[in-house]
Amino acid sequence: MSVLPRIGVATPEQVADAGALTAEAYLADRLLDRDDEYEVELRDAERRAREATLLVASVPVDPAAPDGRHAVVGTITLAPYGSSYAEIAEPGELELRMLAVAPEARGAGVAEALVVAAQREAVVLGARRVVLSTLDSMRTAQRLYARLGFTPAAERDWAHEEIRLRVLTWTPPTAPGVLTEMACWPPLRVLTTRGGWRVGVSQGLTRRANSAVPLTEPADLAAAVAEVVAIYAAERQRPVLRLGGSDVDRRVGELLDAQDWVTASVTDVLVADLHAPVRTEPTAPAPPSLELAVHHVPDDAWLETYLGVKSASADREVARAILAGGTAQHVVARHAGAVVGVIRVAYEGDWAALSCLAVDPLARRAGIGRALTLHALALAREHGAARAFLQVEAHNVVAARLYARLGFRPADSYRYREPRVGALG
């Protein structure tokens, strides 16, 4: 299986398949016998979907038609504290249960993708910790959990019917916060509303530099949103609000729902501890003749490569002005004299922000993106940063897999909200 799996909450059509797959995977691994009563519970994915979060991994039945019919090849259950599926979860924790991958789909990263998606979902749901139980015999799964940041909690180990279970936990890393994020990607201008919201204005180039951030909760939320709309109207730009998971953001989101605003994109914030060892796996090596150069200001070659991949029609000088803001280094990779990739690393306090990773389409699958990311992390360590973060759109499974394997973990999530076309009249 060469296609990366699609991970999501099980649809009604996928629930029964998820239940059957779970039972068959447990039977294949000899974790239960055919007459074991637990098989009934494993097959009952409908109840799991009602009482917990049921994630599934699916791949196209026909790889040549990726948007066609999909087959379920893996599943995992996320049980909140107090639910019938939570065996060891404490208040504020989310428990992972029943990770299963179809035997024919193993060795292709399905289990890894499911656990990474579960970590992301835990962050979105506001869980303070993720917990799971594992058997001593599950060595392969335990290596995966360790690689993804889970650590033993021996004091919580337990037994069930003379079967000893080991408890592993994962705590989401501290997120940089919106002010640090803005400092690492500063808008050309920042306006402040009467209620204390910050409004980025940068001629519409990137939502990060052209969105409003609700930092306070004014007495009149509707008036605060109207002020943001008026500011962007004066700039002849479409209004954009960046909303995370705070109470203020949730209340603003409810108001925007009533005003017919839509979600334009969902972004995950991933964090890596720069002092922690990176657990790497065999991967395609970068070309041995790859040359990496660092510039404090992006030169024309860097800019053309980045915009050629991300936004070919963007105004070059506006882009250069945004990228030159703050303290940053711009890395360019050349192979046989041609620019094949770029990345940017910016600094604020003890944080390093990685962004703008772009690889020439003709040079992909050669380890260049990984090499650029590792070089950016090395630069961050040399600069004295203790932590690194990056932002990646939630649907970008290829990037999420790369970053997870380089030690980045989900820390935060936010979405950009915009008025539906015609909603403002």
RODO-2510 file (C-alpha; in nm, 4 decimals, decimal comma):
residues 425
     n   res          X          Y          Z
     1     m     0,0000     0,0000     0,0000
     2     s     0,1805     0,3116    -0,1269
     3     v    -0,1014     0,5632    -0,0725
     4     l    -0,1064     0,7444     0,2615
     5     p    -0,4254     0,6649     0,4532
     6     r    -0,6998     0,9188     0,5023
     7     i    -0,7809     0,9615     0,8719
     8     g    -1,1125     1,0914     1,0006
     9     v    -1,4089     1,0317     1,2259
    10     a    -1,5938     0,7242     1,1020
    11     t    -1,8911     0,7958     0,8789
    12     p    -2,2099     0,5924     0,9315
    13     e    -2,1098     0,3799     0,6313
    14     q    -1,7681     0,3024     0,7854
    15     v    -1,8739     0,2118     1,1395
    16     a    -1,9609    -0,1548     1,0774
    17     d    -1,6398    -0,2064     0,8795
    18     a    -1,4416    -0,0585     1,1682
    19     g    -1,5994    -0,3022     1,4125
    20     a    -1,5363    -0,6043     1,1925
    21     l    -1,1779    -0,4985     1,1278
    22     t    -1,1067    -0,4537     1,5003
    23     a    -1,2262    -0,8023     1,5858
    24     e    -1,0449    -0,9665     1,2951
    25     a    -0,7195    -0,7853     1,3803
    26     y    -0,7366    -0,9025     1,7432
    27     l    -0,8054    -1,2568     1,6261
    28     a    -0,5187    -1,2442     1,3758
    29     d    -0,2833    -1,1305     1,6528
    30     r    -0,4145    -1,4058     1,8834
    31     l    -0,5211    -1,1520     2,1426
    32     l    -0,8512    -1,3391     2,1864
    33     d    -1,0129    -1,6672     2,0942
    34     r    -1,3135    -1,7157     1,8689
    35     d    -1,5406    -1,7894     2,1646
    36     d    -1,4179    -1,4908     2,3702
    37     e    -1,7059    -1,2647     2,4782
    38     y    -1,4803    -0,9622     2,4178
    39     e    -1,5184    -1,0197     2,0436
    40     v    -1,8769    -0,8968     2,0666
    41     e    -1,7594    -0,5700     2,2199
    42     l    -1,4873    -0,5272     1,9582
    43     r    -1,7408    -0,5672     1,6775
    44     d    -1,9826    -0,3192     1,8355
    45     a    -1,8356    -0,0078     1,6759
    46     e    -2,1792     0,1553     1,6658
    47     r    -2,1726     0,2003     2,0436
    48     r    -1,8146     0,3286     2,0298
    49     a    -1,9178     0,5845     1,7708
    50     r    -2,2007     0,7016     1,9986
    51     e    -2,0118     0,7135     2,3284
    52     a    -1,6580     0,7994     2,2176
    53     t    -1,4691     0,9247     1,9123
    54     l    -1,4155     0,6531     1,6527
    55     l    -1,1374     0,7317     1,4055
    56     v    -1,0753     0,5252     1,0946
    57     a    -0,7978     0,5053     0,8380
    58     s    -0,9082     0,4427     0,4829
    59     v    -0,7416     0,4070     0,1436
    60     p    -0,8829     0,4136    -0,2093
    61     v    -1,0044     0,0789    -0,3345
    62     d    -0,8557     0,1821    -0,6696
    63     p    -0,5284     0,3760    -0,6180
    64     a    -0,5756     0,5270    -0,9637
    65     a    -0,8981     0,6909    -0,8393
    66     p    -0,8077     0,8506    -0,5014
    67     d    -1,1448     1,0254    -0,4788
    68     g    -1,3390     0,7050    -0,5392
    69     r    -1,4613     0,4421    -0,2925
    70     h    -1,2431     0,3914     0,0158
    71     a    -1,1802     0,0797     0,2243
    72     v    -1,1281     0,0937     0,6017
    73     v    -0,7821    -0,0414     0,6907
    74     g    -0,7442     0,0751     1,0515
    75     t    -0,9241     0,2227     1,3491
    76     i    -0,8735     0,3605     1,6999
    77     t    -1,1155     0,4726     1,9720
    78     l    -1,0732     0,7888     2,1818
    79     a    -1,2581     0,7521     2,5119
    80     p    -1,3101     1,0564     2,7352
    81     y    -1,3026     1,0311     3,1136
    82     g    -1,6329     0,9054     3,2493
    83     s    -1,7349     0,7199     2,9346
    84     s    -1,8000     0,3463     2,9416
    85     y    -1,4874     0,2855     2,7330
    86     a    -1,2490     0,4701     2,9657
    87     e    -1,0771     0,2140     3,1887
    88     i    -0,7971     0,4231     3,3399
    89     a    -0,8580     0,7838     3,2291
    90     e    -0,8646     1,0476     3,4987
    91     p    -1,0443     1,3846     3,4745
    92     g    -0,9153     1,5813     3,1790
    93     e    -0,7567     1,2754     3,0156
    94     l    -0,8429     1,1011     2,6911
    95     e    -0,7891     0,7264     2,6668
    96     l    -0,6856     0,5430     2,3508
    97     r    -0,8509     0,2044     2,3014
    98     m    -0,8704    -0,0693     2,0421
    99     l    -0,5994     0,0337     1,7953
   100     a    -0,6314    -0,2108     1,5071
   101     v    -0,4878    -0,2337     1,1556
   102     a    -0,5885    -0,4842     0,8888
   103     p    -0,3091    -0,7439     0,8481
   104     e    -0,2753    -0,6693     0,4763
   105     a    -0,2230    -0,2974     0,5469
   106     r     0,0510    -0,3288     0,8079
   107     g     0,3966    -0,1854     0,7582
   108     a     0,2609     0,1141     0,5663
   109     g     0,2319     0,3665     0,8507
   110     v    -0,1396     0,3180     0,9199
   111     a    -0,1008     0,2706     1,2967
   112     e     0,1322     0,5695     1,3156
   113     a    -0,1132     0,7886     1,1263
   114     l    -0,3974     0,6819     1,3560
   115     v    -0,2054     0,7572     1,6765
   116     v    -0,0837     1,0943     1,5434
   117     a    -0,4443     1,1781     1,4487
   118     a    -0,5559     1,0738     1,7977
   119     q    -0,2959     1,3059     1,9523
   120     r    -0,4217     1,5890     1,7340
   121     e    -0,7833     1,5159     1,8258
   122     a    -0,6904     1,5192     2,1951
   123     v    -0,5443     1,8682     2,1546
   124     v    -0,8528     1,9893     1,9683
   125     l    -1,0751     1,8492     2,2455
   126     g    -0,8657     2,0215     2,5125
   127     a    -0,7393     1,7060     2,6848
   128     r    -0,4534     1,7645     2,9280
   129     r    -0,3128     1,4141     2,8776
   130     v    -0,3565     1,1013     2,6642
   131     v    -0,3354     0,7563     2,8267
   132     l    -0,3388     0,3991     2,7022
   133     s    -0,2811     0,0444     2,8256
   134     t    -0,0589    -0,2061     2,6494
   135     l     0,0549    -0,5645     2,6969
   136     d     0,4195    -0,6612     2,7383
   137     s     0,3867    -0,8718     2,4236
   138     m     0,2937    -0,5689     2,2082
   139     r     0,6550    -0,4733     2,1325
   140     t     0,5894    -0,3235     1,7900
   141     a     0,3116    -0,1000     1,9233
   142     q     0,5258     0,0056     2,2183
   143     r     0,8090     0,1135     1,9865
   144     l     0,5573     0,3229     1,7931
   145     y     0,4211     0,4832     2,1104
   146     a     0,7730     0,5655     2,2331
   147     r     0,8607     0,7233     1,8988
   148     l     0,5510     0,9436     1,9242
   149     g     0,6346     1,0689     2,2715
   150     f     0,4491     0,8310     2,5046
   151     t     0,6278     0,7465     2,8295
   152     p     0,5676     0,4729     3,0897
   153     a     0,3606     0,5548     3,3991
   154     a     0,4516     0,2496     3,6041
   155     e     0,2611     0,3717     3,9085
   156     r    -0,0594     0,3369     3,7046
   157     d     0,0004    -0,0155     3,5724
   158     w    -0,2918    -0,2466     3,6426
   159     a    -0,4219    -0,5979     3,5927
   160     h    -0,7415    -0,7498     3,4551
   161     e    -0,8195    -1,1187     3,5071
   162     e    -0,4520    -1,1881     3,5801
   163     i    -0,3394    -1,0034     3,2651
   164     r    -0,0913    -0,7284     3,3500
   165     l    -0,1227    -0,4055     3,1531
   166     r     0,1357    -0,1299     3,1228
   167     v     0,0164     0,2313     3,1188
   168     l     0,1721     0,4861     2,8859
   169     t     0,0932     0,8587     2,8829
   170     w     0,1487     1,1534     2,6528
   171     t     0,1134     1,5184     2,7506
   172     p     0,0681     1,7772     2,4735
   173     p     0,3561     2,0244     2,4598
   174     t     0,3054     2,3885     2,5513
   175     a     0,1985     2,5914     2,2475
   176     p     0,3830     2,9118     2,1547
   177     g     0,0662     3,1202     2,1676
   178     v    -0,0735     3,3576     1,9116
   179     l     0,1484     3,6529     2,0050
   180     t     0,4654     3,4506     1,9486
   181     e     0,3228     3,3209     1,6227
   182     m     0,2503     3,6762     1,5069
   183     a     0,5988     3,7928     1,6049
   184     c     0,7497     3,5214     1,3846
   185     w     0,5280     3,6128     1,0869
   186     p     0,4615     3,9836     1,1442
   187     p     0,1974     4,1574     0,9343
   188     l     0,3056     4,4702     0,7508
   189     r     0,0674     4,6663     0,9719
   190     v    -0,1124     4,5767     1,2937
   191     l    -0,4215     4,7745     1,3922
   192     t    -0,5848     4,7491     1,7342
   193     t    -0,9610     4,7654     1,7724
   194     r    -1,1340     4,9562     2,0498
   195     g    -1,1805     4,6271     2,2322
   196     g    -0,8126     4,5290     2,2097
   197     w    -0,8243     4,2869     1,9167
   198     r    -0,5220     4,2829     1,6854
   199     v    -0,5893     4,3090     1,3143
   200     g    -0,3144     4,2175     1,0677
   201     v    -0,3141     4,3988     0,7351
   202     s    -0,0699     4,2939     0,4607
   203     q    -0,2445     4,3481     0,1273
   204     g    -0,4114     4,0085     0,1506
   205     l    -0,0961     3,7947     0,1207
   206     t    -0,1386     3,4925     0,3534
   207     r    -0,4107     3,4637     0,6147
   208     r    -0,1446     3,4601     0,8865
   209     a    -0,0551     3,8193     0,8021
   210     n    -0,4129     3,9236     0,7256
   211     s    -0,6350     3,8080     1,0097
   212     a    -0,7847     3,9468     1,3278
   213     v    -0,7085     3,7888     1,6643
   214     p    -0,9617     3,8232     1,9520
   215     l    -0,7336     3,8786     2,2512
   216     t    -1,0076     4,0044     2,4836
   217     e    -1,3817     3,9627     2,5283
   218     p    -1,5510     4,3000     2,4847
   219     a    -1,8954     4,3656     2,6225
   220     d    -2,0421     4,3683     2,2713
   221     l    -1,9006     4,0871     2,0576
   222     a    -2,1149     4,1768     1,7591
   223     a    -1,9797     4,5313     1,7607
   224     a    -1,6228     4,4000     1,7846
   225     v    -1,6739     4,1774     1,4802
   226     a    -1,8370     4,4638     1,2928
   227     e    -1,5318     4,6804     1,3647
   228     v    -1,3040     4,4129     1,2170
   229     v    -1,5249     4,3925     0,9084
   230     a    -1,5108     4,7714     0,8714
   231     i    -1,1307     4,7761     0,8996
   232     y    -1,0896     4,5195     0,6251
   233     a    -1,3526     4,6907     0,4101
   234     a    -1,1478     5,0113     0,4309
   235     e    -0,8448     4,8112     0,3167
   236     r    -1,0505     4,6479     0,0398
   237     q    -0,9783     4,3067     0,1876
   238     r    -1,1933     4,0133     0,2841
   239     p    -1,2297     3,9972     0,6646
   240     v    -1,0615     3,7002     0,8344
   241     l    -1,0754     3,5975     1,2004
   242     r    -0,8331     3,3490     1,3565
   243     l    -1,0076     3,1404     1,6242
   244     g    -0,8475     2,8849     1,8553
   245     g    -0,9902     2,6953     2,1492
   246     s    -1,0209     2,9650     2,4160
   247     d    -1,3556     3,0523     2,5705
   248     v    -1,3501     3,3879     2,3924
   249     d    -1,2758     3,2222     2,0593
   250     r    -1,5611     2,9745     2,1092
   251     r    -1,8088     3,2533     2,1815
   252     v    -1,6889     3,4510     1,8801
   253     g    -1,7258     3,1352     1,6716
   254     e    -2,0862     3,0919     1,7819
   255     l    -2,1577     3,4494     1,6774
   256     l    -1,9925     3,3949     1,3381
   257     d    -2,1994     3,0802     1,2851
   258     a    -2,5116     3,2926     1,3285
   259     q    -2,3726     3,5492     1,0826
   260     d    -2,3033     3,2852     0,8138
   261     w    -1,9247     3,2833     0,8338
   262     v    -1,7491     2,9690     0,7113
   263     t    -1,4272     2,7914     0,8041
   264     a    -1,1725     2,8685     0,5331
   265     s    -0,9015     2,6394     0,6711
   266     v    -0,7925     2,4522     0,9833
   267     t    -0,4313     2,4758     1,0989
   268     d    -0,2413     2,2636     1,3507
   269     v     0,0450     2,4017     1,5579
   270     l     0,3161     2,1383     1,6074
   271     v     0,5951     2,1738     1,8637
   272     a     0,9351     2,0036     1,9046
   273     d     1,1698     2,0098     2,2015
   274     l     1,5086     2,1046     2,0562
   275     h     1,6923     1,9384     2,3445
   276     a     1,5214     1,6013     2,2952
   277     p     1,6838     1,3369     2,0736
   278     v     1,5108     1,2896     1,7394
   279     r     1,4016     0,9308     1,6737
   280     t     1,4536     0,8887     1,3031
   281     e     1,3589     0,6048     1,0719
   282     p     1,5136     0,4878     0,7460
   283     t     1,4080     0,7270     0,4738
   284     a     1,5213     0,8452     0,1345
   285     p     1,8585     1,0199     0,1780
   286     a     1,9003     1,3663     0,0353
   287     p     2,1223     1,3904    -0,2729
   288     p     2,4851     1,3856    -0,1545
   289     s     2,5596     1,6936    -0,3630
   290     l     2,2815     1,8993    -0,1997
   291     e     2,4169     2,2443    -0,1106
   292     l     2,2528     2,4498     0,1656
   293     a     2,3022     2,8245     0,2031
   294     v     2,1592     3,0637     0,4640
   295     h     2,0504     3,4249     0,4128
   296     h     1,8988     3,6666     0,6625
   297     v     1,6895     3,8297     0,3895
   298     p     1,5320     3,6101     0,1204
   299     d     1,7054     3,6583    -0,2134
   300     d     1,5304     3,6394    -0,5492
   301     a     1,6008     3,2676    -0,5957
   302     w     1,4591     3,1838    -0,2506
   303     l     1,1518     3,3984    -0,3119
   304     e     1,0801     3,2572    -0,6573
   305     t     1,1057     2,8992    -0,5317
   306     y     0,8760     2,9619    -0,2363
   307     l     0,6130     3,1559    -0,4288
   308     g     0,6380     2,9264    -0,7303
   309     v     0,5156     2,6408    -0,5110
   310     k     0,2851     2,8323    -0,2736
   311     s     0,1450     3,1350    -0,4587
   312     a     0,2804     3,2093    -0,8040
   313     s     0,0631     3,5199    -0,8506
   314     a     0,1660     3,6891    -0,5238
   315     d     0,3231     4,0339    -0,5189
   316     r     0,6965     3,9711    -0,4778
   317     e     0,7735     4,2888    -0,2859
   318     v     0,4873     4,2399    -0,0409
   319     a     0,6062     3,8850     0,0197
   320     r     0,9641     4,0028     0,0683
   321     a     0,8513     4,2673     0,3188
   322     i     0,6542     4,0122     0,5254
   323     l     0,9415     3,7614     0,5233
   324     a     1,1975     4,0270     0,6185
   325     g     1,0007     4,1169     0,9311
   326     g     1,1433     4,0030     1,2627
   327     t     1,4584     3,7964     1,3131
   328     a     1,4824     3,5120     1,0633
   329     q     1,7091     3,2956     0,8508
   330     h     1,6218     3,1737     0,5025
   331     v     1,7716     2,8468     0,3821
   332     v     1,8018     2,7588     0,0145
   333     a     1,8909     2,4125    -0,1178
   334     r     2,0648     2,3686    -0,4523
   335     h     2,1312     2,0510    -0,6479
   336     a     2,3474     2,0594    -0,9585
   337     g     2,3332     2,4384    -0,9441
   338     a     1,9522     2,4598    -0,9457
   339     v     1,7391     2,5701    -0,6505
   340     v     1,5311     2,2706    -0,5406
   341     g     1,3909     2,3820    -0,2049
   342     v     1,3675     2,6501     0,0640
   343     i     1,2694     2,6915     0,4281
   344     r     1,2526     2,9788     0,6784
   345     v     1,3287     2,9802     1,0527
   346     a     1,2287     3,2830     1,2609
   347     y     1,2964     3,3577     1,6272
   348     e     1,1057     3,5035     1,9206
   349     g     1,2285     3,4515     2,2762
   350     d     1,3340     3,0885     2,3120
   351     w     1,1091     2,9841     2,0249
   352     a     1,2053     2,9055     1,6654
   353     a     0,9317     2,9062     1,4027
   354     l     0,9760     2,6928     1,0914
   355     s     0,7764     2,7923     0,7850
   356     c     0,7809     2,8213     0,4073
   357     l     0,9062     2,4688     0,3398
   358     a     0,8785     2,4347    -0,0367
   359     v     1,0369     2,1758    -0,2655
   360     d     1,0405     2,1918    -0,6441
   361     p     0,7799     1,9403    -0,7675
   362     l     1,0412     1,7767    -0,9930
   363     a     1,2720     1,7190    -0,6940
   364     r     1,0256     1,5658    -0,4484
   365     r     1,0561     1,2235    -0,2832
   366     a     1,4331     1,2667    -0,2660
   367     g     1,4655     1,3613     0,1031
   368     i     1,5095     1,7321     0,0342
   369     g     1,2221     1,8484     0,2564
   370     r     1,3576     1,6390     0,5440
   371     a     1,7114     1,7705     0,4914
   372     l     1,5896     2,1301     0,4903
   373     t     1,3865     2,0786     0,8071
   374     l     1,6768     1,9155     0,9902
   375     h     1,9077     2,1997     0,8846
   376     a     1,6561     2,4575     1,0081
   377     l     1,6370     2,2776     1,3436
   378     a     2,0179     2,2778     1,3659
   379     l     2,0210     2,6526     1,2991
   380     a     1,7622     2,7008     1,5732
   381     r     1,9791     2,5141     1,8233
   382     e     2,2805     2,7226     1,7244
   383     h     2,0706     3,0354     1,7755
   384     g     1,9915     2,9220     2,1304
   385     a     1,6246     2,8317     2,0822
   386     a     1,4850     2,5679     2,3177
   387     r     1,1652     2,4882     2,1289
   388     a     1,0496     2,4938     1,7692
   389     f     0,7032     2,5177     1,6236
   390     l     0,5439     2,5140     1,2842
   391     q     0,1964     2,5478     1,1422
   392     v     0,0526     2,2992     0,8964
   393     e    -0,2945     2,2700     0,7488
   394     a    -0,4830     1,9815     0,9066
   395     h    -0,5462     1,8080     0,5731
   396     n    -0,1756     1,7951     0,4794
   397     v    -0,1090     1,4343     0,5791
   398     v     0,2237     1,4167     0,3939
   399     a     0,3683     1,7086     0,5914
   400     a     0,2194     1,5805     0,9178
   401     r     0,3929     1,2455     0,8700
   402     l     0,7292     1,4127     0,8000
   403     y     0,7066     1,6384     1,1033
   404     a     0,5891     1,3613     1,3372
   405     r     0,8927     1,1567     1,2424
   406     l     1,1160     1,4548     1,3223
   407     g     0,9773     1,4917     1,6742
   408     f     0,6993     1,7471     1,6267
   409     r     0,3833     1,6893     1,8296
   410     p     0,0388     1,8574     1,8199
   411     a     0,0148     2,1468     2,0652
   412     d    -0,2661     2,3690     1,9391
   413     s    -0,5172     2,4095     1,6600
   414     y    -0,6990     2,7058     1,5130
   415     r    -0,9199     2,7917     1,2197
   416     y    -0,9628     3,0884     0,9908
   417     r    -1,3205     3,2111     0,9592
   418     e    -1,4448     3,4219     0,6676
   419     p    -1,7914     3,5442     0,5673
   420     r    -1,9635     3,3241     0,3162
   421     v    -1,9648     3,4873    -0,0261
   422     g    -2,2532     3,7318    -0,0262
   423     a    -2,3035     3,7129     0,3509
   424     l    -2,1981     4,0755     0,4048
   425     g    -2,4180     4,2076     0,1299
***
